[in-house]
Amino acid sequence: MPKNIRSSDFRVPPGEKFKLKKWPTLIDPVYASKQDYEERLRQHADELSERQQLLYAFDRYAVLLIFQAMDTAGKDGVIRHVMSGVDPQGCQVFSFKHPSAAELDHDFLWRTAQCLPERGRIGIFNRSYYEEVLIVRVHPEILQGERLPGNQDAGGKIWKERYRSIVDMEQHLHRNGTRIVKFYLHLSQEEQRKRLLARIDDPRKHWKFSMVDMQERNHWKQYMQAYEACLGATSTKNAPWYVVPADDKENARLLISRIVLDTLKDLKMRYPKADARTRREMQDIRRQLVAQAPVDR
């Protein structure tokens, strides 16, 4: 039988030294069959739709979901399937690629700050400001293009300073009502190899293939080290990281949807109650509408 999903099983404890090799990329399925998976995902989507409506009506919180992963880990599929039941007006998705010249002329948090969700809405970052301590750490030459003052290099100090900036910013957002949940889709190197081959072998998937993916694969060890340092330094009580086993795409989607639902449930939201004056006005309008009912002839 499938086991129950517990969000805490995938949460990175704050303040601990983090080692990715201790976290699995594949676990026993939480679904019994393909049909069971589809039913569970549909149920999660329906519940998420209800919670999103409540989030919008309550209008006190915003939710920011951040997705980071190696190429082919399934971020796009997770976002598409998990958020399938959410009203598009209450959800915004942003993907962050190489920064523009204007973005490089600002601090590294500037471009994502402009895309933060409003109260009552869910924001999704497909990659994020965390790229500045991941890809930039693996490719320190990118740092030179940011034209920072002083003698900047890829050595320890700048990364510690950026971790501190990130944590301070996320704490600030939390104090002001934004709940941040961060997902690292933990893919094995072997599974990535299979998925890249599938993109090459299937003409329908050729559009997904990029030579850059293969180039970045050659830096796998460096990326794992960057992720370990990042997740260990920036997983906090109020803005946790979740390491989601990603070798099974269906499993990953169910795990993530459960974690998002648990986050929304913890907000203790309620629908606003109308005051006495508004209730009287509504009753007056109701009487008018009832009086306008057509008379049967």
C-alpha positions as CSV (number, residue, x, y, z in Angstrom):
1,M,0.0,0.0,0.0
2,P,1.2,3.6,-0.7
3,K,2.5,5.3,2.4
4,N,1.1,8.6,3.6
5,I,3.0,11.8,2.6
6,R,4.5,13.8,5.4
7,S,5.9,17.2,4.4
8,S,8.4,17.1,7.3
9,D,10.2,14.1,5.8
10,F,11.5,16.3,2.9
11,R,12.2,19.5,4.8
12,V,15.8,20.6,5.3
13,P,16.4,21.4,9.0
14,P,17.8,24.9,9.5
15,G,21.3,25.4,10.9
16,E,22.6,21.9,10.0
17,K,25.4,20.9,7.7
18,F,23.7,19.6,4.6
19,K,24.8,16.6,2.5
20,L,22.8,15.7,-0.6
21,K,24.1,12.1,-0.7
22,K,22.0,11.5,2.4
23,W,18.8,12.4,0.6
24,P,17.3,9.9,-1.9
25,T,16.5,10.7,-5.5
26,L,13.9,7.9,-5.6
27,I,11.5,6.6,-2.9
28,D,8.7,4.1,-2.9
29,P,5.7,5.5,-4.8
30,V,3.0,7.2,-2.8
31,Y,0.4,6.0,-5.4
32,A,-0.7,2.5,-6.1
33,S,-1.3,2.8,-9.9
34,K,-1.4,5.3,-12.7
35,Q,-5.2,5.7,-12.1
36,D,-4.5,6.2,-8.4
37,Y,-1.9,8.8,-9.2
38,E,-4.3,10.7,-11.5
39,E,-7.1,10.6,-8.9
40,R,-4.8,11.8,-6.1
41,L,-3.4,14.6,-8.2
42,R,-7.0,15.7,-9.2
43,Q,-8.0,15.7,-5.6
44,H,-5.0,17.8,-4.7
45,A,-5.7,20.2,-7.5
46,D,-9.4,20.6,-6.4
47,E,-8.3,21.3,-2.8
48,L,-5.6,23.7,-3.9
49,S,-8.2,25.6,-6.0
50,E,-10.4,26.0,-2.9
51,R,-7.4,27.1,-0.8
52,Q,-6.3,29.6,-3.4
53,Q,-9.8,31.2,-3.5
54,L,-9.6,31.5,0.3
55,L,-6.2,33.0,0.1
56,Y,-7.5,35.6,-2.3
57,A,-10.6,36.4,-0.2
58,F,-8.7,36.6,3.1
59,D,-6.1,38.9,1.4
60,R,-3.6,38.9,4.2
61,Y,-1.0,36.5,2.9
62,A,0.9,35.8,-0.4
63,V,2.6,32.5,-1.2
64,L,5.9,32.3,-3.1
65,L,6.9,28.9,-4.5
66,I,10.5,28.6,-5.6
67,F,11.7,25.7,-7.8
68,Q,15.4,24.9,-8.4
69,A,16.9,21.8,-10.0
70,M,19.3,20.5,-12.5
71,D,18.1,20.3,-16.2
72,T,15.5,17.7,-17.0
73,A,14.4,17.4,-13.3
74,G,10.8,18.2,-14.3
75,K,10.2,21.7,-12.9
76,D,7.9,22.7,-15.8
77,G,5.9,19.6,-15.5
78,V,5.5,20.0,-11.8
79,I,4.2,23.6,-12.2
80,R,1.9,22.6,-15.0
81,H,0.3,19.6,-13.2
82,V,0.3,20.7,-9.6
83,M,-1.2,24.2,-10.4
84,S,-3.7,22.9,-13.0
85,G,-6.7,23.7,-10.8
86,V,-5.6,27.2,-9.8
87,D,-7.4,30.3,-11.2
88,P,-4.8,31.9,-13.5
89,Q,-5.9,35.3,-12.1
90,G,-4.6,34.3,-8.7
91,C,-1.3,32.7,-9.8
92,Q,1.7,34.2,-11.5
93,V,4.6,32.2,-13.0
94,F,8.0,33.7,-13.7
95,S,11.0,32.0,-15.3
96,F,14.4,33.7,-14.9
97,K,17.0,33.3,-17.6
98,H,20.2,35.1,-18.2
99,P,19.9,38.7,-16.8
100,S,19.6,41.6,-19.1
101,A,22.0,44.5,-19.2
102,A,19.6,46.6,-17.1
103,E,19.3,43.8,-14.5
104,L,23.1,43.5,-14.3
105,D,23.2,47.2,-13.3
106,H,21.2,46.4,-10.2
107,D,21.9,44.2,-7.1
108,F,21.3,40.5,-7.6
109,L,17.9,40.5,-5.8
110,W,16.4,43.4,-7.8
111,R,14.9,41.7,-10.8
112,T,13.1,39.0,-8.8
113,A,11.8,41.6,-6.3
114,Q,9.7,43.1,-9.0
115,C,7.9,39.8,-9.6
116,L,6.9,39.0,-6.0
117,P,3.3,38.0,-5.5
118,E,0.7,40.4,-4.2
119,R,-1.3,39.5,-1.1
120,G,-4.0,37.0,-1.9
121,R,-2.0,35.5,-4.8
122,I,0.4,32.6,-5.4
123,G,3.7,33.4,-7.1
124,I,5.9,30.8,-8.7
125,F,9.6,31.3,-9.5
126,N,10.9,28.8,-12.1
127,R,14.5,29.3,-11.1
128,S,15.1,32.4,-9.0
129,Y,17.6,34.6,-7.2
130,Y,19.2,31.4,-6.0
131,E,20.8,31.1,-9.4
132,E,23.2,33.8,-8.1
133,V,24.7,31.4,-5.6
134,L,24.4,28.3,-7.9
135,I,25.3,28.9,-11.6
136,V,27.3,31.9,-10.7
137,R,29.3,29.9,-8.2
138,V,29.9,27.1,-10.8
139,H,30.8,29.7,-13.4
140,P,32.6,32.5,-11.6
141,E,33.3,34.3,-14.8
142,I,29.6,35.5,-14.7
143,L,30.5,37.4,-11.6
144,Q,32.8,39.7,-13.6
145,G,29.9,40.8,-15.7
146,E,28.0,42.0,-12.7
147,R,30.7,44.8,-12.2
148,L,30.6,44.7,-8.4
149,P,32.8,47.2,-6.5
150,G,36.1,46.0,-5.1
151,N,38.0,42.8,-5.8
152,Q,35.3,40.3,-6.3
153,D,36.1,36.7,-6.8
154,A,34.4,33.3,-6.4
155,G,35.9,32.7,-3.0
156,G,34.0,32.2,0.2
157,K,33.1,35.7,1.4
158,I,30.8,36.8,-1.4
159,W,28.7,33.6,-1.2
160,K,28.3,34.0,2.6
161,E,27.3,37.6,2.0
162,R,24.7,36.6,-0.6
163,Y,23.3,33.9,1.7
164,R,22.9,36.5,4.4
165,S,21.2,38.9,1.9
166,I,18.8,36.1,0.8
167,V,17.9,35.1,4.4
168,D,17.4,38.7,5.5
169,M,15.2,39.4,2.5
170,E,13.1,36.2,3.0
171,Q,12.6,37.1,6.7
172,H,11.5,40.5,5.7
173,L,8.9,39.1,3.3
174,H,7.7,36.6,6.0
175,R,7.1,39.4,8.5
176,N,5.0,41.2,5.8
177,G,2.8,38.2,5.0
178,T,4.6,36.4,2.2
179,R,5.0,32.7,2.9
180,I,8.0,31.2,1.0
181,V,8.3,27.5,0.2
182,K,11.4,26.3,-1.8
183,F,11.7,23.1,-3.7
184,Y,14.9,21.4,-4.9
185,L,14.0,18.6,-7.3
186,H,16.6,16.0,-6.4
187,L,17.5,14.2,-9.7
188,S,20.2,11.5,-10.0
189,Q,22.9,11.8,-12.6
190,E,21.8,8.5,-14.2
191,E,18.2,9.6,-14.5
192,Q,19.2,12.8,-16.1
193,R,21.3,10.7,-18.6
194,K,18.2,8.7,-19.5
195,R,16.0,11.8,-19.9
196,L,18.5,13.5,-22.2
197,L,18.7,10.4,-24.3
198,A,14.9,10.4,-24.5
199,R,14.9,13.9,-25.8
200,I,17.4,12.9,-28.5
201,D,15.6,9.7,-29.5
202,D,12.1,11.2,-29.7
203,P,11.6,13.7,-32.5
204,R,8.7,15.2,-30.6
205,K,11.1,16.1,-27.8
206,H,13.9,17.6,-29.9
207,W,12.7,21.1,-29.1
208,K,13.5,20.4,-25.4
209,F,17.1,19.5,-26.1
210,S,19.8,22.1,-25.6
211,M,23.6,21.6,-26.0
212,V,23.8,23.8,-22.8
213,D,22.2,21.0,-20.9
214,M,25.1,18.7,-21.8
215,Q,27.7,21.3,-21.0
216,E,26.2,21.9,-17.5
217,R,26.0,18.2,-16.9
218,N,29.8,18.1,-17.1
219,H,29.8,20.3,-14.0
220,W,27.6,18.0,-12.0
221,K,29.9,17.7,-9.0
222,Q,30.4,21.4,-8.8
223,Y,26.6,21.9,-8.9
224,M,26.0,19.4,-6.2
225,Q,28.6,21.2,-4.0
226,A,26.9,24.6,-4.7
227,Y,23.5,23.2,-3.9
228,E,24.7,21.6,-0.6
229,A,26.2,24.9,0.5
230,C,23.1,26.9,-0.6
231,L,20.4,24.7,1.0
232,G,22.3,24.3,4.2
233,A,22.8,28.1,4.5
234,T,19.3,29.3,3.5
235,S,16.8,26.7,4.8
236,T,15.1,28.5,7.7
237,K,12.0,27.9,9.9
238,N,10.1,30.6,8.0
239,A,11.4,29.9,4.5
240,P,12.3,26.2,4.3
241,W,13.8,24.1,1.6
242,Y,12.2,20.8,0.6
243,V,14.4,18.2,-1.1
244,V,12.0,16.3,-3.3
245,P,13.1,12.9,-4.9
246,A,12.6,13.6,-8.6
247,D,13.6,10.4,-10.4
248,D,9.8,9.5,-10.4
249,K,8.0,12.5,-11.9
250,E,4.5,11.4,-10.7
251,N,5.8,10.9,-7.2
252,A,7.4,14.3,-7.2
253,R,4.2,16.0,-8.3
254,L,2.2,14.4,-5.5
255,L,4.8,15.2,-2.9
256,I,5.0,18.9,-3.9
257,S,1.2,19.3,-4.1
258,R,0.9,17.9,-0.6
259,I,3.5,20.3,0.7
260,V,1.8,23.3,-0.9
261,L,-1.5,22.3,0.6
262,D,0.0,21.8,4.0
263,T,1.5,25.3,3.8
264,L,-1.8,26.9,2.9
265,K,-3.6,25.0,5.7
266,D,-1.2,26.3,8.2
267,L,-2.2,29.9,7.4
268,K,-5.5,29.5,9.4
269,M,-7.4,31.6,6.9
270,R,-11.1,32.4,6.9
271,Y,-13.6,34.1,4.6
272,P,-14.3,37.7,5.6
273,K,-17.6,38.4,7.4
274,A,-19.8,41.2,6.2
275,D,-20.5,43.9,8.8
276,A,-24.1,44.8,9.9
277,R,-24.4,47.6,7.4
278,T,-23.3,45.5,4.5
279,R,-25.7,42.7,5.5
280,R,-28.6,45.1,5.6
281,E,-27.7,46.4,2.1
282,M,-27.4,42.9,0.8
283,Q,-30.9,42.0,2.1
284,D,-32.3,45.2,0.5
285,I,-30.8,44.2,-2.8
286,R,-32.1,40.6,-2.3
287,R,-35.7,41.9,-1.9
288,Q,-35.4,43.9,-5.0
289,L,-34.1,40.9,-7.0
290,V,-36.9,38.7,-5.6
291,A,-39.5,41.3,-6.6
292,Q,-38.1,41.3,-10.1
293,A,-38.9,37.6,-10.6
294,P,-41.1,37.0,-13.8
295,V,-44.8,36.4,-13.1
296,D,-46.1,33.1,-14.6
297,R,-48.8,33.6,-17.1
